[in-house]
Amino acid sequence: MLSAATAAAAFGLDAGLAVVDAKPRRRTEDPERGFCRITVGEAEVIALYDGIWEKPHEAGFFSNASISDVKDALRAAGFNPAFVPIPISTYVVRLKGKTVLCDAGGGGQVQGYNSDSIFISGRMLDNLKAAGIRPQEIDTILISHFHPDHIFGLLREDSDAPVFPNAEIIVAAAEHKFWTDPALTSRLPPWRQSLARRIQSVIPSWKNVLPVEGEDEVVPGIRFVSAPGHTPGHTAFHLSSGPEQLMISGDTAYVPAFCLRHPEWHGAYDQDGPAAEVSRRKLLDRIVADRMLICGSHFPWPGFGRLVRDGAHYALDMLPA
Ligand SMILES: [Zn+2]
């Protein structure tokens, strides 16, 4: 990299001219407080900020929406349309003496993403501690799916050693089976192959991973809800305590500015777009009908809101941070 003065000399410029930095600059600040608590019946739910991906626009992000449609949707939701903001949050549920972490964030490890975009993750652990919870207190970790921004927080970057060796990790059997199939790697696009290799080099040897079938109650008060499409075994978590309910929706509604306003858009982030749309509409309709709270892994921080039907689409009334 050239310094401004050297560059100015090299290009024969006036040394007073600013030189444009080739590296993209981050535009989104971390929240002042990286944890946020709400109650759902007798449960305490704590959102933990993990980071943000400031994704550059690219054709093909949606198969049935253009870059200008995407920018319009961002503007309509009140965002700077210069980039696609994809924040990452994880959620802790404390109920009946159990402390349950829902997804583990990206662990500060970027893989398979465009190298000139800004991708911050791995703030979750510090924010967990700031919320007064020691990592050893986590009894159970529920995993919505095996994408890097949801599971790399389980792995130490240098050694792949488990960050939570004593927690039971529960995941849908369909998701576990898909990613641990040795024949999978060659069927994936090149940019996903290293993810499959990393999963296969660690997950099958961990004794604390429990794949489960169906939509059972996996910990007291939380049921798995099958929502395939984003990945083959993608799963939402339904928390219920007394009359109150929260759907921890994972990536079913991905970024609300797109998926709520345009549930029919098929994103490159969904492995099977049509199946993801069916799961999305089914889950969102249920949340509206039962007047549940919703949160999502990539909702605007801290991600809690009430969902309403708005004609052919949905709208989110966010709870304050
Ligand atoms: Zn995600």
Boltz pocket constraint, residues with backbone or C-beta under 6 A from the ligand:
constraints:
  - pocket:
      binder: B
      contacts: [[A, 147], [A, 149], [A, 150], [A, 251], [A, 297], [A, 298]]
      max_distance: 6.0
